[in-house]
Amino acid sequence: MNGTENISTSLRPFIPLVDFLGELLGHDTEVVLQDVKDFSHSVVAIANGHVSGRKVGSPATDLVLRIWQNREYEHRNYLVRYAGYTHEGRPIVSSTFFLRNTEDQVIGFLCINFDNSIFKETSKALRTASDYLDSISSNGSPFPTHRIMRDQSDPDTQTVDTPDEHGNAIIQNDASAQQAVTDGTHETLSVNAEDLTNQHIQSFVAEHRVQPERMNKSERLKLITDLDDSGIFLIKGAIDTVAGALGISAPTVYRYLHLIRKEKRGNKEQPVE
Protein backbone atom coordinates (compact mmCIF):
# COMPACT_ATOMS: atom_id res chain seq x y z
CA MET A 1 0.00 0.00 0.00
CA ASN A 2 1.40 3.43 -0.85
CA GLY A 3 0.47 7.09 -1.21
CA THR A 4 2.45 8.30 -4.18
CA GLU A 5 0.78 11.71 -4.20
CA ASN A 6 2.44 12.68 -0.89
CA ILE A 7 5.87 11.18 -1.38
CA SER A 8 9.09 13.02 -2.16
CA THR A 9 10.23 12.57 -5.74
CA SER A 10 13.54 11.12 -4.59
CA LEU A 11 11.74 8.41 -2.61
CA ARG A 12 9.38 7.25 -5.35
CA PRO A 13 11.85 4.69 -6.78
CA PHE A 14 11.78 2.85 -3.43
CA ILE A 15 8.04 2.11 -3.53
CA PRO A 16 8.41 -1.01 -5.71
CA LEU A 17 11.13 -2.19 -3.32
CA VAL A 18 8.66 -2.00 -0.41
CA ASP A 19 6.17 -4.15 -2.30
CA PHE A 20 8.90 -6.57 -3.42
CA LEU A 21 10.33 -7.06 0.07
CA GLY A 22 6.84 -7.43 1.53
CA GLU A 23 6.14 -10.37 -0.80
CA LEU A 24 9.62 -11.82 -0.50
CA LEU A 25 9.83 -11.75 3.30
CA GLY A 26 6.26 -12.88 3.84
CA HIS A 27 3.10 -12.22 5.81
CA ASP A 28 4.84 -11.80 9.18
CA THR A 29 7.27 -9.10 8.03
CA GLU A 30 6.23 -5.47 7.71
CA VAL A 31 8.16 -3.23 5.32
CA VAL A 32 7.78 0.54 5.72
CA LEU A 33 9.03 3.56 3.81
CA GLN A 34 9.13 6.76 5.86
CA ASP A 35 9.60 10.28 4.50
CA VAL A 36 11.35 12.97 6.56
CA LYS A 37 9.45 15.94 5.15
CA ASP A 38 6.40 15.39 7.40
CA PHE A 39 6.96 13.37 10.56
CA SER A 40 3.27 13.61 11.46
CA HIS A 41 2.46 11.52 8.38
CA SER A 42 5.84 9.93 7.80
CA VAL A 43 4.68 6.56 6.43
CA VAL A 44 4.35 6.92 2.65
CA ALA A 45 4.43 3.23 1.66
CA ILE A 46 3.87 0.03 3.61
CA ALA A 47 3.56 -3.70 3.01
CA ASN A 48 1.99 -6.10 5.52
CA GLY A 49 0.82 -3.24 7.71
CA HIS A 50 -1.27 -5.65 9.80
CA VAL A 51 1.90 -6.45 11.75
CA SER A 52 1.81 -3.04 13.50
CA GLY A 53 -1.64 -1.80 12.52
CA ARG A 54 -0.15 1.18 10.70
CA LYS A 55 -1.02 2.50 7.27
CA VAL A 56 0.02 5.25 4.86
CA GLY A 57 -0.19 8.52 6.76
CA SER A 58 0.87 7.10 10.13
CA PRO A 59 3.48 9.13 12.05
CA ALA A 60 7.18 8.52 12.43
CA THR A 61 8.24 6.21 15.22
CA ASP A 62 9.88 7.42 18.41
CA LEU A 63 13.19 6.01 17.19
CA VAL A 64 13.05 7.89 13.88
CA LEU A 65 12.25 11.13 15.73
CA ARG A 66 15.16 10.63 18.11
CA ILE A 67 17.56 9.82 15.26
CA TRP A 68 16.51 12.97 13.42
CA GLN A 69 16.43 15.28 16.44
CA ASN A 70 19.89 14.22 17.63
CA ARG A 71 21.38 13.90 14.14
CA GLU A 72 22.38 10.30 14.82
CA TYR A 73 22.24 9.63 11.08
CA GLU A 74 25.54 11.51 10.78
CA HIS A 75 27.35 8.66 12.51
CA ARG A 76 25.68 5.54 11.10
CA ASN A 77 23.79 4.26 8.08
CA TYR A 78 21.48 1.68 9.62
CA LEU A 79 20.34 -0.15 12.76
CA VAL A 80 19.70 -3.89 12.78
CA ARG A 81 17.89 -6.43 14.96
CA TYR A 82 16.74 -4.11 17.75
CA ALA A 83 13.67 -4.45 19.94
CA GLY A 84 10.48 -3.05 18.46
CA TYR A 85 6.99 -2.95 19.94
CA THR A 86 3.60 -2.47 18.36
CA HIS A 87 1.22 0.08 19.88
CA GLU A 88 -0.38 -2.91 21.65
CA GLY A 89 2.95 -3.80 23.27
CA ARG A 90 3.65 -6.91 21.17
CA PRO A 91 7.41 -7.39 20.70
CA ILE A 92 8.91 -7.62 17.22
CA VAL A 93 12.41 -7.56 15.72
CA SER A 94 13.16 -4.36 13.83
CA SER A 95 15.82 -2.99 11.49
CA THR A 96 16.10 0.43 9.81
CA PHE A 97 18.17 1.62 6.86
CA PHE A 98 18.78 5.34 6.30
CA LEU A 99 18.06 6.38 2.72
CA ARG A 100 20.25 9.17 1.30
CA ASN A 101 20.28 11.23 -1.86
CA THR A 102 23.29 11.91 -4.07
CA GLU A 103 24.33 14.71 -1.72
CA ASP A 104 24.44 12.27 1.22
CA GLN A 105 21.40 13.86 2.88
CA VAL A 106 18.97 11.52 4.62
CA ILE A 107 15.66 11.65 2.77
CA GLY A 108 13.85 8.73 4.37
CA PHE A 109 13.97 5.45 6.25
CA LEU A 110 13.36 1.90 5.06
CA CYS A 111 12.17 -0.16 8.02
CA ILE A 112 11.67 -3.91 8.33
CA ASN A 113 9.71 -5.28 11.30
CA PHE A 114 9.51 -9.03 11.83
CA ASP A 115 6.81 -10.56 14.02
CA ASN A 116 8.59 -13.64 15.34
CA SER A 117 5.87 -14.59 17.82
CA ILE A 118 5.02 -17.79 15.93
CA PHE A 119 8.63 -18.91 16.17
CA LYS A 120 8.69 -18.18 19.89
CA GLU A 121 5.53 -20.23 20.36
CA THR A 122 6.98 -23.08 18.31
CA SER A 123 10.21 -22.95 20.29
CA LYS A 124 8.33 -23.10 23.57
CA ALA A 125 6.33 -26.08 22.31
CA LEU A 126 9.55 -27.82 21.27
CA ARG A 127 11.09 -27.13 24.67
CA THR A 128 8.04 -28.59 26.39
CA ALA A 129 8.23 -31.69 24.19
CA SER A 130 11.97 -32.02 24.83
CA ASP A 131 11.44 -31.78 28.60
CA TYR A 132 8.75 -34.45 28.37
CA LEU A 133 10.98 -36.81 26.40
CA ASP A 134 13.81 -36.25 28.87
CA SER A 135 11.50 -37.08 31.76
CA ILE A 136 10.47 -40.45 30.32
CA SER A 137 13.78 -41.49 28.79
CA SER A 138 16.58 -43.35 30.51
CA ASN A 139 20.10 -44.41 29.59
CA GLY A 140 20.03 -46.37 26.36
CA SER A 141 16.65 -44.96 25.39
CA PRO A 142 16.08 -44.67 21.64
CA PHE A 143 14.83 -41.10 22.22
CA PRO A 144 17.50 -38.39 21.68
CA THR A 145 17.83 -35.89 24.48
CA HIS A 146 19.09 -32.89 22.53
CA ARG A 147 18.14 -29.96 24.72
CA ILE A 148 16.55 -26.74 23.56
CA MET A 149 18.63 -24.10 25.30
CA ARG A 150 17.64 -20.52 26.06
CA ASP A 151 19.24 -17.38 27.33
CA GLN A 152 18.25 -17.26 31.00
CA SER A 153 18.25 -13.47 30.94
CA ASP A 154 15.54 -13.49 28.29
CA PRO A 155 12.99 -16.32 28.47
CA ASP A 156 11.75 -15.44 25.00
CA THR A 157 15.16 -15.99 23.41
CA GLN A 158 15.87 -19.63 22.59
CA THR A 159 18.69 -21.33 20.73
CA VAL A 160 18.09 -24.83 19.39
CA ASP A 161 21.18 -26.99 19.82
CA THR A 162 22.24 -29.50 17.21
CA PRO A 163 24.17 -32.68 18.05
CA ASP A 164 27.66 -33.45 16.82
CA GLU A 165 28.63 -36.83 15.44
CA HIS A 166 28.82 -38.20 19.00
CA GLY A 167 25.37 -37.01 19.97
CA ASN A 168 26.61 -34.12 22.12
CA ALA A 169 24.82 -30.79 21.91
CA ILE A 170 26.60 -27.90 20.24
CA ILE A 171 25.48 -24.51 21.54
CA GLN A 172 24.90 -22.04 18.73
CA ASN A 173 25.09 -18.40 19.78
CA ASP A 174 24.40 -15.41 17.56
CA ALA A 175 25.99 -12.54 19.46
CA SER A 176 25.40 -10.06 16.67
CA ALA A 177 21.65 -10.70 16.82
CA GLN A 178 21.66 -9.45 20.41
CA GLN A 179 23.81 -6.37 19.84
CA ALA A 180 20.97 -3.89 19.33
CA VAL A 181 19.14 -5.30 22.35
CA THR A 182 22.14 -4.92 24.65
CA ASP A 183 22.82 -1.31 23.59
CA GLY A 184 19.28 -0.34 24.59
CA THR A 185 17.89 0.50 21.15
CA HIS A 186 14.12 0.12 21.02
CA GLU A 187 11.20 1.46 19.03
CA THR A 188 7.43 1.79 19.41
CA LEU A 189 5.35 1.61 16.23
CA SER A 190 2.63 4.14 17.03
CA VAL A 191 -0.53 4.27 14.93
CA ASN A 192 -1.22 8.00 15.28
CA ALA A 193 0.59 11.15 16.35
CA GLU A 194 -1.42 11.76 19.53
CA ASP A 195 -0.70 8.25 20.80
CA LEU A 196 3.00 8.77 20.11
CA THR A 197 3.06 11.96 22.20
CA ASN A 198 1.01 10.45 25.03
CA GLN A 199 3.29 7.41 25.21
CA HIS A 200 6.24 9.70 25.88
CA ILE A 201 4.31 11.55 28.56
CA GLN A 202 3.24 8.32 30.25
CA SER A 203 6.82 7.04 30.25
CA PHE A 204 7.87 10.18 32.09
CA VAL A 205 4.98 9.81 34.53
CA ALA A 206 5.92 6.19 35.25
CA GLU A 207 9.56 7.11 35.85
CA HIS A 208 8.94 10.16 38.06
CA ARG A 209 5.68 8.99 39.68
CA VAL A 210 3.86 12.26 39.27
CA GLN A 211 0.71 12.89 37.24
CA PRO A 212 0.94 15.63 34.59
CA GLU A 213 -1.76 17.81 36.15
CA ARG A 214 0.09 17.75 39.51
CA MET A 215 3.52 18.70 38.16
CA ASN A 216 5.19 21.84 39.41
CA LYS A 217 7.10 24.16 37.08
CA SER A 218 10.40 22.33 37.53
CA GLU A 219 8.80 19.00 36.67
CA ARG A 220 7.04 20.49 33.65
CA LEU A 221 10.34 21.88 32.39
CA LYS A 222 11.97 18.48 32.85
CA LEU A 223 9.16 16.74 30.95
CA ILE A 224 9.25 19.22 28.07
CA THR A 225 13.06 18.97 27.94
CA ASP A 226 12.79 15.18 27.64
CA LEU A 227 10.11 15.50 24.96
CA ASP A 228 12.24 17.97 23.02
CA ASP A 229 15.29 15.69 23.22
CA SER A 230 13.16 12.81 21.91
CA GLY A 231 12.08 14.85 18.88
CA ILE A 232 8.39 14.71 19.79
CA PHE A 233 7.87 18.36 18.85
CA LEU A 234 8.69 17.48 15.25
CA ILE A 235 5.15 16.07 15.24
CA LYS A 236 2.41 18.54 14.32
CA GLY A 237 -0.07 18.96 17.15
CA ALA A 238 2.35 17.75 19.83
CA ILE A 239 2.31 21.17 21.54
CA ASP A 240 -1.47 21.04 21.96
CA THR A 241 -1.37 17.42 23.20
CA VAL A 242 1.27 18.27 25.81
CA ALA A 243 -0.61 21.39 26.88
CA GLY A 244 -3.79 19.39 27.34
CA ALA A 245 -2.03 16.73 29.39
CA LEU A 246 -0.40 19.31 31.66
CA GLY A 247 -3.53 21.43 31.99
CA ILE A 248 -1.79 24.54 30.71
CA SER A 249 -2.10 26.64 27.55
CA ALA A 250 -0.23 26.00 24.32
CA PRO A 251 1.51 29.42 24.57
CA THR A 252 2.87 28.35 27.97
CA VAL A 253 4.36 25.21 26.42
CA TYR A 254 5.91 27.36 23.67
CA ARG A 255 7.36 29.65 26.32
CA TYR A 256 8.85 26.72 28.24
CA LEU A 257 10.26 25.31 25.02
CA HIS A 258 11.80 28.64 24.11
CA LEU A 259 13.53 28.85 27.53
CA ILE A 260 14.78 25.26 27.25
CA ARG A 261 16.23 25.70 23.77
CA LYS A 262 17.77 29.06 24.67
CA GLU A 263 19.52 27.40 27.62
CA LYS A 264 20.73 24.56 25.39
CA ARG A 265 22.20 27.04 22.92
CA GLY A 266 23.88 28.90 25.76
CA ASN A 267 25.48 25.73 27.10
CA LYS A 268 26.81 24.84 23.65
CA GLU A 269 28.33 28.29 23.24
CA GLN A 270 30.19 28.10 26.56
CA PRO A 271 33.96 27.54 26.06
CA VAL A 272 35.43 24.28 27.29
CA GLU A 273 37.83 24.88 30.18
Sine and cosine of phi, psi and omega as CSV:
sin_phi,cos_phi,sin_psi,cos_psi,sin_omega,cos_omega
0.00,0.00,0.71,-0.71,0.00,-1.00
-0.51,-0.86,0.31,-0.95,0.04,-1.00
-0.83,-0.56,0.98,0.17,-0.14,-0.99
-0.90,0.43,-0.37,0.93,-0.04,-1.00
-0.95,0.31,-0.33,0.94,-0.06,-1.00
-0.95,-0.31,0.06,1.00,-0.13,-0.99
-1.00,-0.06,0.56,-0.83,0.07,-1.00
-0.89,0.45,0.58,-0.81,-0.02,-1.00
-0.83,0.55,-0.63,0.78,-0.04,-1.00
-0.94,0.35,-0.30,0.95,0.01,-1.00
-1.00,-0.08,-0.26,0.97,-0.06,-1.00
-0.82,0.57,-0.62,0.79,0.00,-1.00
-0.89,0.46,-0.29,0.96,-0.04,-1.00
-1.00,0.06,-0.18,0.98,-0.02,-1.00
-0.87,0.49,-0.73,0.69,0.06,-1.00
-0.87,0.49,-0.51,0.86,0.03,-1.00
-0.91,0.42,-0.63,0.78,0.05,-1.00
-0.86,0.50,-0.75,0.66,0.01,-1.00
-0.89,0.45,-0.67,0.74,-0.01,-1.00
-0.88,0.47,-0.76,0.65,-0.02,-1.00
-0.91,0.42,-0.58,0.81,0.03,-1.00
-0.86,0.50,-0.68,0.73,0.03,-1.00
-0.96,0.29,-0.65,0.76,-0.04,-1.00
-0.90,0.43,-0.72,0.69,-0.10,-0.99
-0.99,0.13,-0.35,0.94,0.15,-0.99
0.98,-0.18,0.06,-1.00,-0.15,-0.99
-0.85,0.52,-0.50,0.86,-0.10,-1.00
-1.00,-0.03,0.10,1.00,-0.02,-1.00
-0.86,-0.51,0.87,-0.49,0.03,-1.00
-1.00,-0.02,0.71,-0.71,0.05,-1.00
-0.86,-0.50,0.79,-0.61,-0.13,-0.99
-0.75,-0.66,0.69,-0.72,0.12,-0.99
-0.94,-0.34,0.84,-0.54,-0.02,-1.00
-0.90,-0.44,0.70,-0.71,0.02,-1.00
-0.99,-0.15,0.56,-0.83,-0.04,-1.00
-1.00,-0.08,-0.04,1.00,-0.07,-1.00
-0.99,0.16,-0.27,0.96,0.03,-1.00
-0.48,-0.88,1.00,-0.08,-0.07,-1.00
-0.94,0.33,-0.30,0.95,0.04,-1.00
-0.95,0.30,-0.43,0.90,0.02,-1.00
-0.70,-0.72,0.82,0.58,-0.19,-0.98
-0.94,0.34,-0.53,0.85,-0.07,-1.00
-0.97,0.25,0.90,-0.43,-0.03,-1.00
-0.93,-0.38,-0.21,0.98,0.09,-1.00
-0.40,-0.92,0.60,-0.80,-0.04,-1.00
-0.42,-0.91,0.63,-0.78,0.10,-1.00
-0.84,-0.55,0.66,-0.75,-0.03,-1.00
0.86,0.51,0.72,0.69,-0.03,-1.00
-0.90,0.43,-0.20,0.98,0.03,-1.00
-0.90,0.43,-0.35,0.94,-0.01,-1.00
-0.87,0.49,-0.69,0.72,-0.02,-1.00
-0.94,-0.33,-0.25,0.97,-0.07,-1.00
1.00,0.08,0.11,0.99,-0.01,-1.00
-1.00,0.04,0.19,-0.98,0.02,-1.00
-0.49,-0.87,0.08,-1.00,0.08,-1.00
-0.84,0.54,0.76,-0.65,-0.05,-1.00
0.98,-0.21,-0.16,0.99,0.06,-1.00
-0.93,0.37,0.38,-0.93,-0.07,-1.00
-0.98,0.20,0.17,-0.99,0.13,-0.99
-0.90,0.43,0.40,-0.92,0.05,-1.00
-0.99,0.17,0.22,-0.98,0.04,-1.00
-0.88,0.47,-0.56,0.83,0.01,-1.00
-0.92,0.38,-0.70,0.72,0.02,-1.00
-0.87,0.48,-0.67,0.74,0.03,-1.00
-0.88,0.47,-0.69,0.73,-0.01,-1.00
-0.91,0.41,-0.67,0.74,0.02,-1.00
-0.86,0.51,-0.69,0.73,-0.03,-1.00
-0.95,0.32,-0.71,0.70,-0.06,-1.00
-0.89,0.46,-0.62,0.78,-0.07,-1.00
-0.99,-0.17,0.14,0.99,0.07,-1.00
0.82,0.57,0.60,0.80,-0.01,-1.00
-0.92,0.38,-0.34,0.94,0.01,-1.00
-0.92,0.39,-0.23,0.97,0.03,-1.00
-0.96,0.28,-0.30,0.95,-0.12,-0.99
-0.91,-0.42,-0.05,1.00,0.00,-1.00
-0.41,-0.91,0.27,-0.96,-0.02,-1.00
-0.92,-0.38,-0.24,0.97,-0.03,-1.00
-0.23,-0.97,0.24,-0.97,0.14,-0.99
-0.75,-0.66,0.67,-0.74,-0.03,-1.00
-0.78,-0.63,0.54,-0.84,0.14,-0.99
0.77,0.64,0.79,0.62,0.09,-1.00
-0.96,-0.28,0.19,-0.98,-0.08,-1.00
-0.98,0.20,0.85,-0.53,0.10,-1.00
-0.90,-0.43,0.36,-0.93,0.01,-1.00
-0.64,-0.77,0.69,-0.73,0.10,-0.99
-0.96,0.28,0.17,-0.99,0.01,-1.00
-0.91,0.42,-0.28,0.96,0.06,-1.00
-1.00,0.03,-0.10,1.00,0.01,-1.00
1.00,-0.05,0.10,0.99,0.00,-1.00
-0.97,0.23,0.79,-0.61,-0.04,-1.00
-0.96,0.27,0.60,-0.80,0.08,-1.00
-0.64,-0.76,0.16,-0.99,0.05,-1.00
-0.96,-0.29,0.83,-0.56,-0.14,-0.99
-0.86,-0.52,0.48,-0.88,0.11,-0.99
-0.59,-0.81,0.55,-0.84,-0.03,-1.00
-0.67,-0.74,0.74,-0.68,0.05,-1.00
-0.92,-0.38,0.71,-0.71,-0.03,-1.00
-1.00,0.00,0.87,-0.49,-0.03,-1.00
-1.00,0.01,0.75,-0.66,-0.06,-1.00
-0.82,-0.57,0.44,-0.90,0.09,-1.00
-1.00,0.00,-0.12,-0.99,-0.06,-1.00
-0.93,0.37,-0.25,0.97,0.04,-1.00
-0.99,-0.13,0.20,0.98,0.05,-1.00
0.93,0.37,0.36,0.93,0.07,-1.00
-1.00,-0.02,0.68,-0.73,0.04,-1.00
-0.95,0.32,0.82,-0.58,-0.02,-1.00
-0.91,-0.41,-0.18,0.98,-0.02,-1.00
-0.02,-1.00,-0.04,-1.00,-0.02,-1.00
-0.70,-0.71,0.72,-0.70,0.12,-0.99
-0.96,-0.28,0.90,-0.44,-0.13,-0.99
-0.89,-0.45,0.66,-0.75,0.04,-1.00
-0.83,-0.56,0.84,-0.54,-0.06,-1.00
-0.83,-0.55,0.89,-0.46,-0.10,-0.99
-0.96,-0.28,0.85,-0.52,0.07,-1.00
-1.00,0.04,0.98,-0.18,-0.06,-1.00
-0.99,-0.13,0.34,0.94,-0.06,-1.00
-0.88,0.48,-0.58,0.81,-0.02,-1.00
-0.92,0.40,-0.54,0.84,0.02,-1.00
-0.95,0.30,-0.59,0.81,0.06,-1.00
-0.90,0.44,-0.68,0.73,0.01,-1.00
-0.90,0.44,-0.65,0.76,0.03,-1.00
-0.90,0.43,-0.66,0.75,0.00,-1.00
-0.90,0.44,-0.64,0.77,0.03,-1.00
-0.91,0.42,-0.64,0.77,0.03,-1.00
-0.90,0.43,-0.65,0.76,0.04,-1.00
-0.90,0.43,-0.63,0.78,0.02,-1.00
-0.91,0.42,-0.66,0.75,0.04,-1.00
-0.88,0.47,-0.69,0.72,0.02,-1.00
-0.91,0.42,-0.64,0.77,0.02,-1.00
-0.90,0.44,-0.69,0.73,0.03,-1.00
-0.88,0.47,-0.62,0.78,0.01,-1.00
-0.91,0.42,-0.71,0.70,0.00,-1.00
-0.90,0.45,-0.63,0.78,0.03,-1.00
-0.89,0.45,-0.59,0.80,-0.06,-1.00
-0.94,0.34,-0.45,0.89,-0.05,-1.00
-0.97,-0.23,-0.11,0.99,-0.02,-1.00
-1.00,-0.04,0.33,-0.94,0.06,-1.00
-0.65,-0.76,0.04,-1.00,0.00,-1.00
-0.85,0.53,0.72,-0.69,-0.01,-1.00
1.00,0.09,0.02,1.00,0.01,-1.00
-0.91,0.41,0.59,-0.81,0.05,-1.00
-0.94,0.34,-0.22,0.98,-0.01,-1.00
-0.99,0.17,0.78,-0.63,0.10,-1.00
-0.94,0.33,0.48,-0.88,-0.01,-1.00
-0.87,-0.50,0.69,0.72,0.05,-1.00
-0.95,0.32,0.87,-0.49,-0.10,-1.00
-0.99,0.17,0.48,-0.88,0.15,-0.99
-0.98,-0.19,0.96,-0.28,-0.13,-0.99
-1.00,0.02,0.36,-0.93,0.06,-1.00
-0.56,-0.83,0.42,-0.91,0.08,-1.00
-0.95,0.30,0.89,-0.45,-0.09,-1.00
-0.91,0.41,-0.35,0.94,0.01,-1.00
-0.98,0.19,-0.25,0.97,0.01,-1.00
-0.61,-0.79,0.99,-0.16,-0.06,-1.00
-0.89,0.46,-0.26,0.97,0.00,-1.00
-1.00,-0.01,-0.06,1.00,-0.01,-1.00
-0.97,-0.25,0.91,-0.41,0.00,-1.00
-0.86,-0.51,0.51,-0.86,0.12,-0.99
-0.81,-0.58,0.85,-0.53,0.00,-1.00
-1.00,0.10,0.84,-0.54,0.01,-1.00
-0.99,0.14,0.52,-0.85,0.10,-0.99
-0.89,-0.45,0.58,-0.82,-0.04,-1.00
-0.99,0.16,0.50,-0.86,0.15,-0.99
-0.99,0.10,-0.17,-0.98,-0.08,-1.00
-0.92,0.38,-0.25,0.97,0.03,-1.00
-0.99,-0.15,0.04,1.00,0.02,-1.00
1.00,0.04,0.11,0.99,0.00,-1.00
-1.00,0.04,0.59,-0.80,-0.04,-1.00
-0.96,0.28,0.66,-0.75,0.09,-1.00
-0.93,-0.36,0.88,-0.48,-0.03,-1.00
-0.98,0.22,0.80,-0.60,0.00,-1.00
-0.95,-0.32,0.92,-0.40,0.00,-1.00
-0.94,-0.34,0.64,-0.76,0.08,-1.00
-0.88,-0.47,1.00,0.09,-0.09,-1.00
-0.89,0.45,-0.59,0.81,-0.04,-1.00
-0.90,0.44,-0.51,0.86,-0.02,-1.00
-0.93,0.36,-0.33,0.95,-0.02,-1.00
-0.99,-0.16,-0.08,1.00,-0.13,-0.99
-0.85,0.53,-0.75,0.67,-0.04,-1.00
-0.92,0.39,-0.48,0.88,0.04,-1.00
-0.94,0.34,-0.68,0.74,-0.06,-1.00
-0.95,0.32,-0.44,0.90,0.01,-1.00
-1.00,0.04,0.10,1.00,0.15,-0.99
1.00,0.06,0.07,1.00,0.01,-1.00
-0.92,0.38,0.75,-0.66,0.06,-1.00
-0.47,-0.88,0.26,-0.97,-0.10,-1.00
-0.48,-0.88,0.63,-0.77,0.10,-1.00
-0.91,-0.40,0.79,-0.61,-0.07,-1.00
-1.00,-0.05,0.99,0.10,-0.08,-1.00
-0.97,0.24,0.55,-0.83,-0.04,-1.00
-1.00,0.10,-0.59,0.81,0.01,-1.00
-0.64,-0.77,0.27,-0.96,-0.14,-0.99
-0.91,0.42,-0.62,0.79,-0.02,-1.00
-0.91,0.41,-0.65,0.76,0.05,-1.00
-0.88,0.48,-0.67,0.74,-0.01,-1.00
-0.86,0.51,-0.72,0.70,0.01,-1.00
-0.91,0.41,-0.70,0.71,-0.02,-1.00
-0.91,0.42,-0.55,0.84,0.04,-1.00
-0.89,0.46,-0.65,0.76,0.04,-1.00
-0.91,0.42,-0.67,0.74,0.00,-1.00
-0.89,0.45,-0.70,0.72,-0.02,-1.00
-0.92,0.40,-0.54,0.84,0.07,-1.00
-0.90,0.44,-0.65,0.76,0.04,-1.00
-0.91,0.42,-0.69,0.73,0.01,-1.00
-0.87,0.49,-0.69,0.72,-0.01,-1.00
-0.90,0.43,-0.60,0.80,-0.03,-1.00
-0.96,0.28,-0.64,0.77,-0.11,-0.99
-0.98,-0.20,-0.11,0.99,0.10,-1.00
0.83,0.56,0.73,0.69,0.07,-1.00
-0.59,-0.81,0.75,-0.67,0.00,-1.00
-0.96,0.27,0.55,-0.83,-0.08,-1.00
-0.80,0.60,-0.68,0.73,-0.07,-1.00
-0.95,0.32,-0.21,0.98,0.00,-1.00
-0.97,-0.26,0.07,1.00,-0.03,-1.00
-0.96,0.30,0.63,-0.78,0.14,-0.99
-1.00,0.08,-0.01,-1.00,-0.09,-1.00
-0.88,0.48,-0.67,0.75,-0.01,-1.00
-0.88,0.48,-0.67,0.74,0.00,-1.00
-0.93,0.36,-0.61,0.80,0.06,-1.00
-0.89,0.46,-0.69,0.72,0.02,-1.00
-0.88,0.47,-0.64,0.77,0.02,-1.00
-0.90,0.43,-0.70,0.72,0.03,-1.00
-0.87,0.49,-0.75,0.67,-0.05,-1.00
-0.92,0.39,-0.56,0.83,0.10,-1.00
-0.88,0.47,-0.72,0.69,0.02,-1.00
-0.88,0.47,-0.67,0.74,0.01,-1.00
-0.90,0.43,-0.63,0.77,0.01,-1.00
-0.92,0.40,-0.67,0.74,0.02,-1.00
-0.89,0.46,-0.52,0.86,-0.02,-1.00
-0.98,0.18,-0.19,0.98,-0.01,-1.00
1.00,0.07,0.19,0.98,-0.10,-0.99
-0.90,0.45,-0.45,0.89,-0.03,-1.00
-0.99,0.16,0.05,1.00,0.20,-0.98
-0.96,0.26,-0.27,0.96,0.00,-1.00
-1.00,0.06,0.79,-0.61,0.05,-1.00
-0.90,0.43,0.73,-0.68,0.01,-1.00
1.00,-0.04,-0.12,0.99,-0.03,-1.00
-0.90,0.44,-0.59,0.80,0.01,-1.00
-0.86,0.52,-0.73,0.68,-0.02,-1.00
-0.91,0.41,-0.62,0.78,0.01,-1.00
-0.90,0.43,-0.69,0.73,0.02,-1.00
-0.91,0.41,-0.69,0.73,0.02,-1.00
-0.86,0.50,-0.69,0.72,0.02,-1.00
-0.89,0.45,-0.65,0.76,0.00,-1.00
-0.92,0.40,-0.60,0.80,-0.04,-1.00
-1.00,0.09,-0.23,0.97,-0.03,-1.00
0.96,0.29,0.52,0.86,0.03,-1.00
-0.80,-0.60,0.08,-1.00,-0.03,-1.00
-1.00,0.09,0.37,-0.93,0.06,-1.00
-0.87,0.49,-0.67,0.74,0.05,-1.00
-0.85,0.52,-0.54,0.84,0.04,-1.00
-0.92,0.40,-0.65,0.76,0.04,-1.00
-0.89,0.45,-0.68,0.73,0.05,-1.00
-0.86,0.51,-0.66,0.75,-0.02,-1.00
-0.91,0.41,-0.69,0.72,0.07,-1.00
-0.86,0.52,-0.70,0.71,-0.05,-1.00
-0.90,0.43,-0.62,0.78,0.04,-1.00
-0.89,0.46,-0.70,0.71,0.01,-1.00
-0.89,0.46,-0.67,0.74,-0.03,-1.00
-0.90,0.43,-0.73,0.69,-0.03,-1.00
-0.94,0.34,-0.55,0.83,0.06,-1.00
-0.90,0.44,-0.66,0.75,0.02,-1.00
-0.92,0.40,-0.63,0.78,0.04,-1.00
-0.88,0.47,-0.70,0.71,0.02,-1.00
-0.89,0.46,-0.63,0.78,0.01,-1.00
-0.90,0.43,-0.65,0.76,0.00,-1.00
-0.92,0.40,-0.59,0.81,0.00,-1.00
-0.94,0.34,-0.49,0.87,-0.06,-1.00
-0.99,0.12,-0.21,0.98,-0.01,-1.00
-0.94,0.35,0.71,-0.71,0.00,-1.00
-0.93,0.37,0.50,-0.86,0.05,-1.00
-1.00,0.09,0.82,-0.58,-0.03,-1.00
-1.00,0.01,0.00,0.00,0.00,0.00
